[in-house]
Amino acid sequence: MTDNTIEQPENRVPPRVIGTPQAAGPSVGEEPIHAPEGEPGVIPQDPASARRAERVVALLFTIAFLAGVGFIASYVAFQVGDIDRTATSNLALGGTLTLALLSLAIGITVWVRQIMPKYNLVQERHAMASDSETREHVKETFLRGAEESGFVKHGLLRRTLLLAAAPLGLAPLVLLKDLGPLPGTVLRHTVWGEPTKDGKPRRLVVEGTGQPIRAADFNSPGGILSVVPEGYEHDLNALAKATLILLKFRPEEFKSGTNLNWTHDGIVAYSKICTHVGCPAALYEQTTHHILCPCHQSTFDAADGANVIFGPAARPLPQLPIGIDDEGYLIAKSDFHVPVGPSFWERGDAEAEARETKS
């Protein structure tokens, strides 16, 4: 029979059988580790280091609390509406939430690494079913772990952890505000039907520059412009419904689907919001007069009232009645006569109006 023990020098370490774990104990040249009496393998933290770590963790939890409060305050203070305000809101919300979560995570990591004791454990195999004695032992171990974690002993840590978690627990409730209120009938109307402060019809202005459009200057057949309402150039909520595409045709190119009474000198205006799911339908093929939505390839005939000729859209792009003012600038003569945007906007709008009528 083969001897499978490893020969060791006398009085150095006990012999070890090949394939078994090495006996617990310090390596050569290391200081021995003194575990608490009756708790082999447990290495407690130095009390002075633990106290310093406690103050660091408490500071981090306090920072997490202040950042959480800052997140909620930023949500209330920084409202969206235009691109600059939206960017400021995103920066404030992202920065405060990142600081809160990062401080909380670092604080918990420092707590575990520098306050809780370390263990050298060997897990033995045992039957899956636990008897009552084992369950009682697990209970005692859990209670001892809770005590050793410092959650009960270190009141400052416990209080600052709860303080840091409180605003983060309220954050989802604050964000639920974005789920309402229901739109009601607001999707049925756009700002094109609202006069300016001096009571005049609202002018069409070029998106991005805000320059009004003189009809005489838009005189090249095949031309296209992206247009927004005057006074709402930076209002994202208004532009989500009111953005237009302006096209120039020769009179003989119009077909029966276009309402010529709503055009001026060959210029026609359609909603830019695709009637499928609301993507910007802004691609234009001059030779065929086709407007293409890039999201799902809905195609509209701009010369025929923007009727659907291909794709999933269920109805034409709404046409806006336009004319000119005393200075020759293009204006909106009224709001759209049908709702803009996806068909489900229209259905939800009609249902809301029916409920209001019924009530």
Residue pairs with C-beta under 8 A, 6 or more apart in sequence:
4 17
4 18
4 19
5 15
5 16
5 17
5 18
6 15
6 16
6 18
7 15
8 14
8 15
8 16
13 23
13 25
14 23
16 22
16 23
21 122
24 40
24 41
24 120
24 122
25 32
26 32
26 33
33 43
35 41
35 42
35 43
36 42
36 44
41 119
41 120
41 121
41 122
42 117
42 118
42 119
43 117
43 118
43 119
43 120
44 117
45 53
45 114
45 115
45 116
45 117
45 118
49 114
50 114
50 115
50 150
53 110
53 111
53 114
53 115
54 115
54 150
54 154
54 156
54 157
56 107
56 110
57 107
57 108
57 110
57 111
57 115
57 157
57 160
58 156
58 157
58 160
60 103
60 104
60 106
60 107
60 110
60 164
61 103
61 104
61 107
61 157
61 160
61 161
61 163
61 164
62 160
62 163
62 164
63 99
63 103
64 99
64 100
64 101
64 103
64 104
64 107
64 164
64 165
64 168
65 100
65 160
65 163
65 164
65 166
65 167
67 96
67 97
67 99
67 100
67 103
68 96
68 100
68 164
68 166
68 167
68 168
68 170
68 171
69 167
70 92
70 96
70 99
70 100
71 93
71 96
71 97
71 100
71 167
71 171
72 167
72 170
72 171
72 174
74 89
74 92
74 93
74 96
75 89
75 93
75 174
75 175
77 92
78 85
78 88
78 89
78 92
78 93
79 85
79 89
80 86
80 89
80 236
81 234
81 235
81 236
81 237
82 234
82 235
82 236
83 234
83 236
84 234
86 236
97 171
100 164
100 167
100 168
101 168
103 164
104 164
104 165
104 168
107 161
107 164
111 149
111 150
111 157
115 149
115 150
115 154
115 157
116 148
116 149
116 150
117 148
126 134
130 138
146 152
147 153
150 157
151 157
151 158
152 158
182 352
183 348
183 349
183 352
184 352
184 356
185 349
185 352
185 353
185 356
187 241
187 339
187 340
187 341
187 345
187 346
187 348
187 349
188 339
188 349
188 353
189 335
190 229
190 238
190 241
190 242
190 335
190 336
190 340
191 202
191 229
191 231
191 232
191 235
191 238
191 241
191 242
192 202
192 229
192 242
192 320
192 332
192 334
192 335
192 336
193 332
193 334
193 335
193 336
194 202
195 201
195 202
196 202
196 230
196 231
200 325
200 331
201 323
201 325
201 331
201 332
201 333
202 229
202 230
202 231
202 331
202 332
203 212
203 213
203 229
203 230
203 325
203 329
203 330
203 331
203 332
204 212
204 213
204 227
204 228
204 229
204 230
204 244
204 246
204 269
204 322
204 329
204 330
204 331
204 332
205 211
205 212
205 213
205 227
205 228
205 229
205 230
205 233
206 213
206 225
206 226
206 227
206 228
207 225
207 226
207 227
207 228
207 233
207 243
208 226
210 230
210 233
212 230
212 329
212 330
213 225
213 227
213 246
213 329
213 330
214 327
214 328
214 329
214 330
215 264
215 265
215 267
215 324
215 328
215 329
215 330
216 328
218 225
218 246
218 248
218 267
218 330
219 248
220 248
221 248
221 249
221 250
221 253
221 266
222 248
222 286
223 247
223 248
224 245
224 246
224 247
224 248
224 284
225 245
225 246
226 243
226 244
226 245
226 246
226 272
226 282
227 243
227 244
227 245
227 246
227 269
228 239
228 242
228 243
228 244
229 238
229 242
229 332
232 238
232 239
232 242
240 273
241 273
241 340
241 341
242 340
243 271
243 272
243 273
243 280
244 269
244 270
244 271
244 272
244 320
245 269
245 270
245 271
245 272
245 281
245 282
245 284
245 291
246 267
246 268
246 269
246 330
247 267
247 268
247 269
247 270
247 284
247 289
247 302
248 266
248 267
249 266
249 267
249 268
249 289
249 302
249 303
250 266
251 266
253 289
253 303
254 260
254 263
254 266
254 268
254 303
255 301
255 303
255 304
255 305
256 304
256 305
257 301
257 304
257 305
257 306
257 307
257 316
258 268
258 303
258 304
258 305
258 319
259 305
259 319
259 321
261 321
262 268
262 269
262 319
262 320
262 321
262 322
262 333
263 322
264 322
264 323
264 324
264 330
267 322
267 330
268 302
268 319
268 322
269 319
269 320
269 322
270 291
270 300
270 302
270 306
270 317
270 318
270 319
270 320
271 317
271 318
271 319
271 320
271 336
271 340
271 341
272 280
272 281
272 282
272 317
273 279
273 280
273 281
273 317
273 340
273 341
273 342
274 280
274 281
274 293
274 295
274 296
274 298
274 313
274 317
274 342
275 298
275 308
275 313
275 314
275 315
275 316
275 317
275 318
275 341
275 342
275 343
276 293
276 295
276 296
276 298
276 311
276 312
276 313
276 314
276 342
276 343
277 295
277 296
277 342
278 341
278 342
278 345
279 293
279 294
279 295
279 296
280 293
281 291
281 292
281 293
281 298
281 300
281 317
282 291
282 294
283 291
283 292
283 293
283 294
284 290
284 291
284 292
284 302
285 292
289 301
289 302
289 303
290 299
290 300
290 301
290 302
290 309
291 299
291 300
291 301
291 302
291 306
291 317
292 298
292 299
292 300
293 299
293 300
293 311
293 313
296 311
296 312
297 310
297 311
298 308
298 310
298 311
298 312
298 313
299 308
299 309
299 310
299 311
300 306
300 307
300 308
300 309
300 313
300 316
300 317
301 307
301 309
305 316
305 319
306 316
306 317
306 318
306 319
307 316
308 314
308 315
308 316
314 343
315 343
318 336
318 337
318 338
318 339
318 340
319 336
320 332
320 335
320 336
321 332
321 333
321 334
321 337
322 330
322 331
322 332
322 333
323 330
323 331
323 333
324 330
324 331
325 331
338 346
339 345
339 346
339 349
